[in-house]
Amino acid sequence: MGRYDLGRWLRVEVEFDEGEAKPKSYTSRLTMADGATTAKEGLPFRSPDSKLGTWRGFVGLDTKLAVFYADDIRLEQSS
């Protein structure tokens, strides 16, 4: 979704519906400290057979060592 300065906090949101008849896609939003937001909607699940999210994580895609700090994590289920 872009490149961001090291050492800066970002708010990360991932939103999707689970279940048999639900869309096999998700929305991702990144919000900077100044309130600027980048969003991508309709991102496809890795597998169209996905029905239930059982794992969450952060992954660095560079070849260098990386450190992630996570704070105030909240998982919500909506009806």
PDB file with one MODEL, atoms N, CA, C and O in Angstrom:
MODEL        1
ATOM      1  N   MET A   1       0.815  -1.185   0.000  1.00  0.00           N
ATOM      2  CA  MET A   1       0.000   0.000   0.000  1.00  0.00           C
ATOM      3  C   MET A   1       0.860   1.250   0.000  1.00  0.00           C
ATOM      4  O   MET A   1       0.339   2.365   0.003  1.00  0.00           O
ATOM      5  N   GLY A   2       2.155   1.075  -0.004  1.00  0.00           N
ATOM      6  CA  GLY A   2       3.012   2.252  -0.050  1.00  0.00           C
ATOM      7  C   GLY A   2       4.236   2.086   0.812  1.00  0.00           C
ATOM      8  O   GLY A   2       4.440   1.055   1.453  1.00  0.00           O
ATOM      9  N   ARG A   3       5.042   3.118   0.813  1.00  0.00           N
ATOM     10  CA  ARG A   3       6.232   3.157   1.665  1.00  0.00           C
ATOM     11  C   ARG A   3       6.009   4.198   2.747  1.00  0.00           C
ATOM     12  O   ARG A   3       5.473   5.274   2.487  1.00  0.00           O
ATOM     13  N   TYR A   4       6.424   3.870   3.957  1.00  0.00           N
ATOM     14  CA  TYR A   4       6.214   4.758   5.093  1.00  0.00           C
ATOM     15  C   TYR A   4       7.513   4.901   5.858  1.00  0.00           C
ATOM     16  O   TYR A   4       8.339   3.988   5.884  1.00  0.00           O
ATOM     17  N   ASP A   5       7.688   6.062   6.484  1.00  0.00           N
ATOM     18  CA  ASP A   5       8.909   6.345   7.218  1.00  0.00           C
ATOM     19  C   ASP A   5       9.084   5.377   8.384  1.00  0.00           C
ATOM     20  O   ASP A   5       8.127   5.058   9.090  1.00  0.00           O
ATOM     21  N   LEU A   6      10.316   4.915   8.577  1.00  0.00           N
ATOM     22  CA  LEU A   6      10.624   4.065   9.721  1.00  0.00           C
ATOM     23  C   LEU A   6      10.466   4.869  11.005  1.00  0.00           C
ATOM     24  O   LEU A   6      10.685   6.080  11.023  1.00  0.00           O
ATOM     25  N   GLY A   7      10.086   4.188  12.068  1.00  0.00           N
ATOM     26  CA  GLY A   7       9.959   4.833  13.361  1.00  0.00           C
ATOM     27  C   GLY A   7       8.679   5.639  13.532  1.00  0.00           C
ATOM     28  O   GLY A   7       8.544   6.361  14.520  1.00  0.00           O
ATOM     29  N   ARG A   8       7.751   5.539  12.613  1.00  0.00           N
ATOM     30  CA  ARG A   8       6.475   6.264  12.693  1.00  0.00           C
ATOM     31  C   ARG A   8       5.340   5.282  12.971  1.00  0.00           C
ATOM     32  O   ARG A   8       5.309   4.184  12.417  1.00  0.00           O
ATOM     33  N   TRP A   9       4.417   5.684  13.827  1.00  0.00           N
ATOM     34  CA  TRP A   9       3.259   4.854  14.126  1.00  0.00           C
ATOM     35  C   TRP A   9       2.231   4.978  13.023  1.00  0.00           C
ATOM     36  O   TRP A   9       2.012   6.063  12.483  1.00  0.00           O
ATOM     37  N   LEU A  10       1.604   3.873  12.691  1.00  0.00           N
ATOM     38  CA  LEU A  10       0.501   3.813  11.738  1.00  0.00           C
ATOM     39  C   LEU A  10      -0.657   3.070  12.393  1.00  0.00           C
ATOM     40  O   LEU A  10      -0.454   2.105  13.129  1.00  0.00           O
ATOM     41  N   ARG A  11      -1.854   3.525  12.118  1.00  0.00           N
ATOM     42  CA  ARG A  11      -3.030   2.742  12.517  1.00  0.00           C
ATOM     43  C   ARG A  11      -3.331   1.809  11.356  1.00  0.00           C
ATOM     44  O   ARG A  11      -3.452   2.250  10.213  1.00  0.00           O
ATOM     45  N   VAL A  12      -3.450   0.522  11.650  1.00  0.00           N
ATOM     46  CA  VAL A  12      -3.701  -0.489  10.623  1.00  0.00           C
ATOM     47  C   VAL A  12      -5.076  -1.092  10.882  1.00  0.00           C
ATOM     48  O   VAL A  12      -5.353  -1.570  11.982  1.00  0.00           O
ATOM     49  N   GLU A  13      -5.936  -1.069   9.867  1.00  0.00           N
ATOM     50  CA  GLU A  13      -7.260  -1.672   9.976  1.00  0.00           C
ATOM     51  C   GLU A  13      -7.445  -2.662   8.831  1.00  0.00           C
ATOM     52  O   GLU A  13      -7.114  -2.371   7.682  1.00  0.00           O
ATOM     53  N   VAL A  14      -7.973  -3.824   9.160  1.00  0.00           N
ATOM     54  CA  VAL A  14      -8.318  -4.829   8.157  1.00  0.00           C
ATOM     55  C   VAL A  14      -9.756  -5.232   8.441  1.00  0.00           C
ATOM     56  O   VAL A  14     -10.092  -5.610   9.563  1.00  0.00           O
ATOM     57  N   GLU A  15     -10.597  -5.153   7.429  1.00  0.00           N
ATOM     58  CA  GLU A  15     -12.018  -5.429   7.615  1.00  0.00           C
ATOM     59  C   GLU A  15     -12.497  -6.452   6.583  1.00  0.00           C
ATOM     60  O   GLU A  15     -12.249  -6.307   5.386  1.00  0.00           O
ATOM     61  N   PHE A  16     -13.188  -7.488   7.068  1.00  0.00           N
ATOM     62  CA  PHE A  16     -13.743  -8.504   6.172  1.00  0.00           C
ATOM     63  C   PHE A  16     -14.865  -9.243   6.874  1.00  0.00           C
ATOM     64  O   PHE A  16     -14.978  -9.197   8.099  1.00  0.00           O
ATOM     65  N   ASP A  17     -15.688  -9.919   6.102  1.00  0.00           N
ATOM     66  CA  ASP A  17     -16.763 -10.755   6.624  1.00  0.00           C
ATOM     67  C   ASP A  17     -16.353 -12.215   6.488  1.00  0.00           C
ATOM     68  O   ASP A  17     -15.708 -12.600   5.513  1.00  0.00           O
ATOM     69  N   GLU A  18     -16.733 -13.025   7.477  1.00  0.00           N
ATOM     70  CA  GLU A  18     -16.448 -14.457   7.433  1.00  0.00           C
ATOM     71  C   GLU A  18     -17.724 -15.228   7.148  1.00  0.00           C
ATOM     72  O   GLU A  18     -18.818 -14.780   7.492  1.00  0.00           O
ATOM     73  N   GLY A  19     -17.584 -16.383   6.522  1.00  0.00           N
ATOM     74  CA  GLY A  19     -18.727 -17.255   6.314  1.00  0.00           C
ATOM     75  C   GLY A  19     -18.843 -17.735   4.884  1.00  0.00           C
ATOM     76  O   GLY A  19     -18.167 -17.237   3.984  1.00  0.00           O
ATOM     77  N   GLU A  20     -19.705 -18.703   4.695  1.00  0.00           N
ATOM     78  CA  GLU A  20     -19.897 -19.355   3.392  1.00  0.00           C
ATOM     79  C   GLU A  20     -20.284 -18.378   2.287  1.00  0.00           C
ATOM     80  O   GLU A  20     -19.659 -18.369   1.226  1.00  0.00           O
ATOM     81  N   ALA A  21     -21.298 -17.563   2.519  1.00  0.00           N
ATOM     82  CA  ALA A  21     -21.845 -16.716   1.455  1.00  0.00           C
ATOM     83  C   ALA A  21     -21.255 -15.313   1.435  1.00  0.00           C
ATOM     84  O   ALA A  21     -21.773 -14.442   0.737  1.00  0.00           O
ATOM     85  N   LYS A  22     -20.193 -15.077   2.177  1.00  0.00           N
ATOM     86  CA  LYS A  22     -19.605 -13.737   2.264  1.00  0.00           C
ATOM     87  C   LYS A  22     -18.578 -13.514   1.157  1.00  0.00           C
ATOM     88  O   LYS A  22     -18.018 -14.476   0.632  1.00  0.00           O
ATOM     89  N   PRO A  23     -18.324 -12.248   0.795  1.00  0.00           N
ATOM     90  CA  PRO A  23     -17.317 -11.958  -0.232  1.00  0.00           C
ATOM     91  C   PRO A  23     -15.943 -12.480   0.182  1.00  0.00           C
ATOM     92  O   PRO A  23     -15.607 -12.476   1.366  1.00  0.00           O
ATOM     93  N   LYS A  24     -15.174 -12.916  -0.761  1.00  0.00           N
ATOM     94  CA  LYS A  24     -13.830 -13.443  -0.499  1.00  0.00           C
ATOM     95  C   LYS A  24     -12.810 -12.326  -0.714  1.00  0.00           C
ATOM     96  O   LYS A  24     -11.839 -12.479  -1.454  1.00  0.00           O
ATOM     97  N   SER A  25     -13.060 -11.198  -0.046  1.00  0.00           N
ATOM     98  CA  SER A  25     -12.166 -10.050  -0.170  1.00  0.00           C
ATOM     99  C   SER A  25     -12.164  -9.266   1.137  1.00  0.00           C
ATOM    100  O   SER A  25     -12.993  -9.502   2.015  1.00  0.00           O
ATOM    101  N   TYR A  26     -11.219  -8.327   1.257  1.00  0.00           N
ATOM    102  CA  TYR A  26     -11.116  -7.522   2.463  1.00  0.00           C
ATOM    103  C   TYR A  26     -10.714  -6.095   2.108  1.00  0.00           C
ATOM    104  O   TYR A  26     -10.290  -5.811   0.987  1.00  0.00           O
ATOM    105  N   THR A  27     -10.855  -5.210   3.081  1.00  0.00           N
ATOM    106  CA  THR A  27     -10.442  -3.817   2.953  1.00  0.00           C
ATOM    107  C   THR A  27      -9.312  -3.575   3.938  1.00  0.00           C
ATOM    108  O   THR A  27      -9.374  -4.020   5.084  1.00  0.00           O
ATOM    109  N   SER A  28      -8.289  -2.877   3.496  1.00  0.00           N
ATOM    110  CA  SER A  28      -7.154  -2.530   4.360  1.00  0.00           C
ATOM    111  C   SER A  28      -7.015  -1.011   4.387  1.00  0.00           C
ATOM    112  O   SER A  28      -7.061  -0.361   3.343  1.00  0.00           O
ATOM    113  N   ARG A  29      -6.844  -0.445   5.591  1.00  0.00           N
ATOM    114  CA  ARG A  29      -6.651   0.999   5.750  1.00  0.00           C
ATOM    115  C   ARG A  29      -5.419   1.266   6.614  1.00  0.00           C
ATOM    116  O   ARG A  29      -5.206   0.610   7.634  1.00  0.00           O
ATOM    117  N   LEU A  30      -4.621   2.228   6.195  1.00  0.00           N
ATOM    118  CA  LEU A  30      -3.487   2.707   6.983  1.00  0.00           C
ATOM    119  C   LEU A  30      -3.711   4.183   7.256  1.00  0.00           C
ATOM    120  O   LEU A  30      -3.959   4.954   6.330  1.00  0.00           O
ATOM    121  N   THR A  31      -3.625   4.587   8.524  1.00  0.00           N
ATOM    122  CA  THR A  31      -3.817   5.984   8.888  1.00  0.00           C
ATOM    123  C   THR A  31      -2.565   6.491   9.587  1.00  0.00           C
ATOM    124  O   THR A  31      -2.093   5.890  10.552  1.00  0.00           O
ATOM    125  N   MET A  32      -2.033   7.601   9.089  1.00  0.00           N
ATOM    126  CA  MET A  32      -0.849   8.234   9.671  1.00  0.00           C
ATOM    127  C   MET A  32      -1.261   9.067  10.878  1.00  0.00           C
ATOM    128  O   MET A  32      -2.449   9.304  11.095  1.00  0.00           O
ATOM    129  N   ALA A  33      -0.279   9.512  11.665  1.00  0.00           N
ATOM    130  CA  ALA A  33      -0.542  10.319  12.856  1.00  0.00           C
ATOM    131  C   ALA A  33      -1.269  11.617  12.512  1.00  0.00           C
ATOM    132  O   ALA A  33      -2.030  12.133  13.331  1.00  0.00           O
ATOM    133  N   ASP A  34      -1.044  12.153  11.306  1.00  0.00           N
ATOM    134  CA  ASP A  34      -1.703  13.409  10.912  1.00  0.00           C
ATOM    135  C   ASP A  34      -3.122  13.189  10.392  1.00  0.00           C
ATOM    136  O   ASP A  34      -3.789  14.148  10.002  1.00  0.00           O
ATOM    137  N   GLY A  35      -3.591  11.944  10.381  1.00  0.00           N
ATOM    138  CA  GLY A  35      -4.945  11.634   9.942  1.00  0.00           C
ATOM    139  C   GLY A  35      -5.065  11.240   8.480  1.00  0.00           C
ATOM    140  O   GLY A  35      -6.133  10.805   8.050  1.00  0.00           O
ATOM    141  N   ALA A  36      -3.994  11.383   7.702  1.00  0.00           N
ATOM    142  CA  ALA A  36      -4.029  10.981   6.295  1.00  0.00           C
ATOM    143  C   ALA A  36      -4.219   9.467   6.212  1.00  0.00           C
ATOM    144  O   ALA A  36      -3.504   8.710   6.868  1.00  0.00           O
ATOM    145  N   THR A  37      -5.182   9.035   5.406  1.00  0.00           N
ATOM    146  CA  THR A  37      -5.526   7.610   5.305  1.00  0.00           C
ATOM    147  C   THR A  37      -5.358   7.101   3.879  1.00  0.00           C
ATOM    148  O   THR A  37      -5.720   7.776   2.915  1.00  0.00           O
ATOM    149  N   THR A  38      -4.807   5.904   3.764  1.00  0.00           N
ATOM    150  CA  THR A  38      -4.727   5.190   2.499  1.00  0.00           C
ATOM    151  C   THR A  38      -5.564   3.929   2.653  1.00  0.00           C
ATOM    152  O   THR A  38      -5.402   3.192   3.625  1.00  0.00           O
ATOM    153  N   ALA A  39      -6.452   3.678   1.706  1.00  0.00           N
ATOM    154  CA  ALA A  39      -7.312   2.496   1.794  1.00  0.00           C
ATOM    155  C   ALA A  39      -7.308   1.740   0.474  1.00  0.00           C
ATOM    156  O   ALA A  39      -7.250   2.331  -0.604  1.00  0.00           O
ATOM    157  N   LYS A  40      -7.371   0.423   0.587  1.00  0.00           N
ATOM    158  CA  LYS A  40      -7.533  -0.455  -0.575  1.00  0.00           C
ATOM    159  C   LYS A  40      -8.726  -1.355  -0.285  1.00  0.00           C
ATOM    160  O   LYS A  40      -8.761  -2.046   0.734  1.00  0.00           O
ATOM    161  N   GLU A  41      -9.696  -1.341  -1.183  1.00  0.00           N
ATOM    162  CA  GLU A  41     -10.889  -2.161  -1.011  1.00  0.00           C
ATOM    163  C   GLU A  41     -10.900  -3.289  -2.035  1.00  0.00           C
ATOM    164  O   GLU A  41     -10.276  -3.188  -3.091  1.00  0.00           O
ATOM    165  N   GLY A  42     -11.611  -4.355  -1.715  1.00  0.00           N
ATOM    166  CA  GLY A  42     -11.767  -5.463  -2.654  1.00  0.00           C
ATOM    167  C   GLY A  42     -10.505  -6.289  -2.845  1.00  0.00           C
ATOM    168  O   GLY A  42     -10.337  -6.925  -3.885  1.00  0.00           O
ATOM    169  N   LEU A  43      -9.611  -6.289  -1.853  1.00  0.00           N
ATOM    170  CA  LEU A  43      -8.402  -7.109  -1.947  1.00  0.00           C
ATOM    171  C   LEU A  43      -8.799  -8.575  -1.797  1.00  0.00           C
ATOM    172  O   LEU A  43      -9.494  -8.922  -0.842  1.00  0.00           O
ATOM    173  N   PRO A  44      -8.379  -9.435  -2.708  1.00  0.00           N
ATOM    174  CA  PRO A  44      -8.836 -10.830  -2.660  1.00  0.00           C
ATOM    175  C   PRO A  44      -8.159 -11.640  -1.549  1.00  0.00           C
ATOM    176  O   PRO A  44      -6.983 -11.437  -1.246  1.00  0.00           O
ATOM    177  N   PHE A  45      -8.914 -12.549  -0.956  1.00  0.00           N
ATOM    178  CA  PHE A  45      -8.319 -13.515  -0.032  1.00  0.00           C
ATOM    179  C   PHE A  45      -7.309 -14.344  -0.813  1.00  0.00           C
ATOM    180  O   PHE A  45      -7.440 -14.513  -2.025  1.00  0.00           O
ATOM    181  N   ARG A  46      -6.319 -14.851  -0.128  1.00  0.00           N
ATOM    182  CA  ARG A  46      -5.312 -15.682  -0.792  1.00  0.00           C
ATOM    183  C   ARG A  46      -5.938 -16.927  -1.402  1.00  0.00           C
ATOM    184  O   ARG A  46      -5.543 -17.366  -2.483  1.00  0.00           O
ATOM    185  N   SER A  47      -6.914 -17.490  -0.704  1.00  0.00           N
ATOM    186  CA  SER A  47      -7.607 -18.675  -1.212  1.00  0.00           C
ATOM    187  C   SER A  47      -9.106 -18.399  -1.288  1.00  0.00           C
ATOM    188  O   SER A  47      -9.685 -17.916  -0.315  1.00  0.00           O
ATOM    189  N   PRO A  48      -9.741 -18.690  -2.407  1.00  0.00           N
ATOM    190  CA  PRO A  48     -11.193 -18.500  -2.501  1.00  0.00           C
ATOM    191  C   PRO A  48     -11.965 -19.460  -1.601  1.00  0.00           C
ATOM    192  O   PRO A  48     -13.167 -19.281  -1.401  1.00  0.00           O
ATOM    193  N   ASP A  49     -11.294 -20.478  -1.053  1.00  0.00           N
ATOM    194  CA  ASP A  49     -11.938 -21.441  -0.160  1.00  0.00           C
ATOM    195  C   ASP A  49     -11.976 -20.949   1.291  1.00  0.00           C
ATOM    196  O   ASP A  49     -12.543 -21.627   2.147  1.00  0.00           O
ATOM    197  N   SER A  50     -11.386 -19.787   1.585  1.00  0.00           N
ATOM    198  CA  SER A  50     -11.343 -19.264   2.957  1.00  0.00           C
ATOM    199  C   SER A  50     -12.748 -19.040   3.492  1.00  0.00           C
ATOM    200  O   SER A  50     -13.609 -18.483   2.811  1.00  0.00           O
ATOM    201  N   LYS A  51     -12.963 -19.487   4.730  1.00  0.00           N
ATOM    202  CA  LYS A  51     -14.264 -19.318   5.375  1.00  0.00           C
ATOM    203  C   LYS A  51     -14.133 -18.696   6.760  1.00  0.00           C
ATOM    204  O   LYS A  51     -15.073 -18.068   7.249  1.00  0.00           O
ATOM    205  N   LEU A  52     -12.967 -18.868   7.401  1.00  0.00           N
ATOM    206  CA  LEU A  52     -12.787 -18.427   8.776  1.00  0.00           C
ATOM    207  C   LEU A  52     -11.357 -17.947   8.976  1.00  0.00           C
ATOM    208  O   LEU A  52     -10.407 -18.665   8.666  1.00  0.00           O
ATOM    209  N   GLY A  53     -11.207 -16.738   9.493  1.00  0.00           N
ATOM    210  CA  GLY A  53      -9.874 -16.216   9.784  1.00  0.00           C
ATOM    211  C   GLY A  53      -9.373 -16.764  11.114  1.00  0.00           C
ATOM    212  O   GLY A  53      -9.974 -16.500  12.155  1.00  0.00           O
ATOM    213  N   THR A  54      -8.287 -17.519  11.092  1.00  0.00           N
ATOM    214  CA  THR A  54      -7.769 -18.130  12.317  1.00  0.00           C
ATOM    215  C   THR A  54      -6.364 -17.656  12.665  1.00  0.00           C
ATOM    216  O   THR A  54      -5.793 -18.106  13.658  1.00  0.00           O
ATOM    217  N   TRP A  55      -5.791 -16.745  11.856  1.00  0.00           N
ATOM    218  CA  TRP A  55      -4.428 -16.293  12.096  1.00  0.00           C
ATOM    219  C   TRP A  55      -4.300 -14.833  11.686  1.00  0.00           C
ATOM    220  O   TRP A  55      -4.818 -14.435  10.642  1.00  0.00           O
ATOM    221  N   ARG A  56      -3.621 -14.038  12.491  1.00  0.00           N
ATOM    222  CA  ARG A  56      -3.333 -12.645  12.168  1.00  0.00           C
ATOM    223  C   ARG A  56      -1.844 -12.420  12.374  1.00  0.00           C
ATOM    224  O   ARG A  56      -1.264 -12.972  13.310  1.00  0.00           O
ATOM    225  N   GLY A  57      -1.214 -11.621  11.521  1.00  0.00           N
ATOM    226  CA  GLY A  57       0.208 -11.352  11.700  1.00  0.00           C
ATOM    227  C   GLY A  57       0.673 -10.200  10.845  1.00  0.00           C
ATOM    228  O   GLY A  57      -0.044  -9.731   9.961  1.00  0.00           O
ATOM    229  N   PHE A  58       1.886  -9.746  11.120  1.00  0.00           N
ATOM    230  CA  PHE A  58       2.537  -8.706  10.340  1.00  0.00           C
ATOM    231  C   PHE A  58       3.777  -9.310   9.712  1.00  0.00           C
ATOM    232  O   PHE A  58       4.526 -10.032  10.370  1.00  0.00           O
ATOM    233  N   VAL A  59       3.990  -9.017   8.449  1.00  0.00           N
ATOM    234  CA  VAL A  59       5.098  -9.619   7.723  1.00  0.00           C
ATOM    235  C   VAL A  59       5.851  -8.521   6.980  1.00  0.00           C
ATOM    236  O   VAL A  59       5.250  -7.696   6.292  1.00  0.00           O
ATOM    237  N   GLY A  60       7.180  -8.521   7.128  1.00  0.00           N
ATOM    238  CA  GLY A  60       8.019  -7.619   6.348  1.00  0.00           C
ATOM    239  C   GLY A  60       8.435  -8.313   5.069  1.00  0.00           C
ATOM    240  O   GLY A  60       8.828  -9.480   5.091  1.00  0.00           O
ATOM    241  N   LEU A  61       8.353  -7.608   3.960  1.00  0.00           N
ATOM    242  CA  LEU A  61       8.653  -8.229   2.672  1.00  0.00           C
ATOM    243  C   LEU A  61      10.044  -7.864   2.155  1.00  0.00           C
ATOM    244  O   LEU A  61      10.356  -8.115   0.991  1.00  0.00           O
ATOM    245  N   ASP A  62      10.872  -7.280   3.001  1.00  0.00           N
ATOM    246  CA  ASP A  62      12.226  -6.901   2.604  1.00  0.00           C
ATOM    247  C   ASP A  62      13.185  -8.017   2.994  1.00  0.00           C
ATOM    248  O   ASP A  62      12.798  -8.946   3.704  1.00  0.00           O
ATOM    249  N   THR A  63      14.420  -7.939   2.544  1.00  0.00           N
ATOM    250  CA  THR A  63      15.427  -8.937   2.905  1.00  0.00           C
ATOM    251  C   THR A  63      16.201  -8.525   4.151  1.00  0.00           C
ATOM    252  O   THR A  63      17.020  -9.296   4.651  1.00  0.00           O
ATOM    253  N   LYS A  64      15.949  -7.306   4.666  1.00  0.00           N
ATOM    254  CA  LYS A  64      16.618  -6.810   5.869  1.00  0.00           C
ATOM    255  C   LYS A  64      15.824  -7.210   7.111  1.00  0.00           C
ATOM    256  O   LYS A  64      14.621  -7.461   7.033  1.00  0.00           O
ATOM    257  N   LEU A  65      16.507  -7.268   8.258  1.00  0.00           N
ATOM    258  CA  LEU A  65      15.823  -7.521   9.512  1.00  0.00           C
ATOM    259  C   LEU A  65      14.858  -6.386   9.804  1.00  0.00           C
ATOM    260  O   LEU A  65      15.129  -5.237   9.456  1.00  0.00           O
ATOM    261  N   ALA A  66      13.749  -6.692  10.430  1.00  0.00           N
ATOM    262  CA  ALA A  66      12.745  -5.671  10.725  1.00  0.00           C
ATOM    263  C   ALA A  66      12.208  -5.879  12.132  1.00  0.00           C
ATOM    264  O   ALA A  66      12.286  -6.976  12.685  1.00  0.00           O
ATOM    265  N   VAL A  67      11.666  -4.817  12.700  1.00  0.00           N
ATOM    266  CA  VAL A  67      11.034  -4.861  14.011  1.00  0.00           C
ATOM    267  C   VAL A  67       9.651  -4.238  13.879  1.00  0.00           C
ATOM    268  O   VAL A  67       9.504  -3.164  13.295  1.00  0.00           O
ATOM    269  N   PHE A  68       8.641  -4.907  14.419  1.00  0.00           N
ATOM    270  CA  PHE A  68       7.282  -4.386  14.437  1.00  0.00           C
ATOM    271  C   PHE A  68       6.871  -4.207  15.892  1.00  0.00           C
ATOM    272  O   PHE A  68       7.104  -5.089  16.718  1.00  0.00           O
ATOM    273  N   TYR A  69       6.272  -3.091  16.204  1.00  0.00           N
ATOM    274  CA  TYR A  69       5.708  -2.853  17.520  1.00  0.00           C
ATOM    275  C   TYR A  69       4.204  -2.773  17.369  1.00  0.00           C
ATOM    276  O   TYR A  69       3.702  -2.010  16.543  1.00  0.00           O
ATOM    277  N   ALA A  70       3.483  -3.548  18.150  1.00  0.00           N
ATOM    278  CA  ALA A  70       2.021  -3.543  18.077  1.00  0.00           C
ATOM    279  C   ALA A  70       1.466  -3.066  19.407  1.00  0.00           C
ATOM    280  O   ALA A  70       1.964  -3.445  20.466  1.00  0.00           O
ATOM    281  N   ASP A  71       0.434  -2.234  19.350  1.00  0.00           N
ATOM    282  CA  ASP A  71      -0.157  -1.665  20.549  1.00  0.00           C
ATOM    283  C   ASP A  71      -1.671  -1.554  20.341  1.00  0.00           C
ATOM    284  O   ASP A  71      -2.124  -1.275  19.231  1.00  0.00           O
ATOM    285  N   ASP A  72      -2.429  -1.767  21.375  1.00  0.00           N
ATOM    286  CA  ASP A  72      -3.877  -1.558  21.343  1.00  0.00           C
ATOM    287  C   ASP A  72      -4.550  -2.391  20.251  1.00  0.00           C
ATOM    288  O   ASP A  72      -5.287  -1.856  19.423  1.00  0.00           O
ATOM    289  N   ILE A  73      -4.297  -3.688  20.252  1.00  0.00           N
ATOM    290  CA  ILE A  73      -4.896  -4.587  19.254  1.00  0.00           C
ATOM    291  C   ILE A  73      -6.308  -4.947  19.687  1.00  0.00           C
ATOM    292  O   ILE A  73      -6.553  -5.294  20.842  1.00  0.00           O
ATOM    293  N   ARG A  74      -7.235  -4.856  18.735  1.00  0.00           N
ATOM    294  CA  ARG A  74      -8.632  -5.166  19.025  1.00  0.00           C
ATOM    295  C   ARG A  74      -9.200  -5.984  17.881  1.00  0.00           C
ATOM    296  O   ARG A  74      -9.128  -5.573  16.723  1.00  0.00           O
ATOM    297  N   LEU A  75      -9.762  -7.132  18.196  1.00  0.00           N
ATOM    298  CA  LEU A  75     -10.459  -7.969  17.220  1.00  0.00           C
ATOM    299  C   LEU A  75     -11.936  -7.911  17.551  1.00  0.00           C
ATOM    300  O   LEU A  75     -12.336  -8.193  18.681  1.00  0.00           O
ATOM    301  N   GLU A  76     -12.743  -7.549  16.576  1.00  0.00           N
ATOM    302  CA  GLU A  76     -14.183  -7.408  16.806  1.00  0.00           C
ATOM    303  C   GLU A  76     -14.950  -8.302  15.851  1.00  0.00           C
ATOM    304  O   GLU A  76     -14.540  -8.511  14.709  1.00  0.00           O
ATOM    305  N   GLN A  77     -16.046  -8.818  16.321  1.00  0.00           N
ATOM    306  CA  GLN A  77     -16.953  -9.583  15.469  1.00  0.00           C
ATOM    307  C   GLN A  77     -18.260  -8.807  15.402  1.00  0.00           C
ATOM    308  O   GLN A  77     -18.866  -8.488  16.425  1.00  0.00           O
ATOM    309  N   SER A  78     -18.675  -8.514  14.191  1.00  0.00           N
ATOM    310  CA  SER A  78     -19.958  -7.818  14.040  1.00  0.00           C
ATOM    311  C   SER A  78     -21.017  -8.819  13.618  1.00  0.00           C
ATOM    312  O   SER A  78     -20.705  -9.874  13.067  1.00  0.00           O
ATOM    313  N   SER A  79     -22.244  -8.487  13.873  1.00  0.00           N
ATOM    314  CA  SER A  79     -23.327  -9.423  13.549  1.00  0.00           C
ATOM    315  C   SER A  79     -23.790  -9.260  12.129  1.00  0.00           C
ATOM    316  O   SER A  79     -24.695  -9.969  11.690  1.00  0.00           O
TER     317      SER A  79
ENDMDL
END
